[in-house]
């Protein structure tokens, strides 16, 4: 609801306002790392305050467009820290573009493949459910590469 959050024009790509309340952000982090087959780690491409979402059953990318760190360990998602609360992830380009049109996302400013997107931090429980659903879509995309 409302206007899109402001985001940075320069690196690192971050959300500047309308961040998730700390309790919602904490719940998002807890629910993401409770997903089956998910492992928390240090991001290979995001600031130290970010948390990488790795897959326990797949460490190498199926296709470069299915990772935020092509050519490195498969990193389909990373969660930005509590002062940002946005999520970077990969999705099929058409799905990501749909989320942009719906106001949930914007293209990643350093996209290589058109599959990299920023999802805005959820501001309430309803938005949290939707963001978690998109994160699950990203993990499925990373596993399939298509």
KACORMO-V320385 format. One record per residue. N is the residue number from 1. SS is DSSP state (A for helix, B for strand, O for the rest). PSI is psi in radians with two decimals (999 if undefined). OMEGA is omega in whole degrees, 0 to 359 (NA if undefined). Layout:
BEGIN
n: (N N)
ss: (SS SS)
psi: (PSI PSI)
omega: (OMEGA OMEGA)
END
This chain:
BEGIN
n: (1 2 3 4 5 6 7 8 9 10 11 12 13 14 15 16 17 18 19 20 21 22 23 24 25 26 27 28 29 30 31 32 33 34 35 36 37 38 39 40 41 42 43 44 45 46 47 48 49 50 51 52 53 54 55 56 57 58 59 60 61 62 63 64 65 66 67 68 69 70 71 72 73 74 75 76 77 78 79 80 81 82 83 84 85 86 87 88 89 90 91 92 93 94 95 96 97 98 99 100 101 102 103 104 105 106 107 108 109 110 111 112 113 114 115 116 117 118 119 120 121 122 123 124 125 126 127 128 129 130 131 132 133 134 135 136 137 138 139 140 141 142 143 144 145 146)
ss: (O O O O O O B O O O O O O O B O O O O O O A A A A A A A A A A A A O O O O B B B B O O O O O O O O O B B B B B O O B O O O O O A A A O O O O O O O O O O B B B O O O O O O O B B B B O O A A A A A A A A A O O O B B B O O O O O O O O B B B B O O O O O A A A A A A A A A A A A A A A A A A A A O O)
psi: (2.55 -2.91 2.72 2.62 2.67 2.53 2.84 2.61 -0.30 2.95 2.71 2.66 2.05 2.80 2.26 -0.34 3.09 0.61 2.80 2.46 2.58 -0.69 -0.68 -0.76 -0.79 -0.69 -0.69 -0.86 -0.83 -0.77 -0.66 -0.81 -0.02 -0.13 2.48 2.34 0.14 2.44 2.34 2.51 -3.07 2.27 2.49 -0.25 0.03 2.79 2.78 -0.41 -0.13 2.76 2.08 2.51 1.92 2.86 2.30 -0.45 -0.02 1.96 -0.39 2.47 2.51 -0.62 2.54 -0.52 -0.09 0.30 2.55 -0.20 1.17 2.40 -0.05 -2.88 2.44 2.08 1.51 -0.37 2.50 2.50 2.21 2.80 3.07 -0.35 -0.10 -1.09 0.01 3.01 2.30 2.40 2.97 2.50 2.76 2.43 -0.76 -0.69 -0.75 -0.73 -0.61 -0.77 -0.58 -0.83 -0.60 -0.13 0.20 -0.24 2.98 2.70 2.52 2.36 -0.27 0.62 2.38 -0.49 -0.07 0.22 0.01 2.20 2.69 2.21 2.27 2.57 2.37 2.43 -0.22 3.11 -0.66 -0.82 -0.62 -0.80 -0.72 -0.75 -0.73 -0.66 -0.73 -0.68 -0.73 -0.67 -0.73 -0.74 -0.67 -0.71 -0.76 -0.63 -0.57 -0.56 0.09 999)
omega: (176 181 177 174 172 178 183 175 181 183 350 180 185 177 188 179 181 180 174 169 183 181 179 178 179 178 177 180 181 182 178 184 171 179 179 176 181 179 177 177 178 179 177 188 184 180 185 179 180 178 179 174 178 179 181 184 184 180 179 181 174 177 184 181 181 180 174 181 183 179 179 176 181 178 183 185 161 181 179 185 187 176 180 176 176 182 168 179 177 178 170 186 182 179 177 179 176 179 175 179 181 177 181 191 167 178 176 184 178 183 175 189 184 179 185 185 169 172 183 180 180 183 180 184 179 178 178 178 182 179 177 178 179 177 177 176 180 180 176 177 179 180 183 183 181 NA)
END
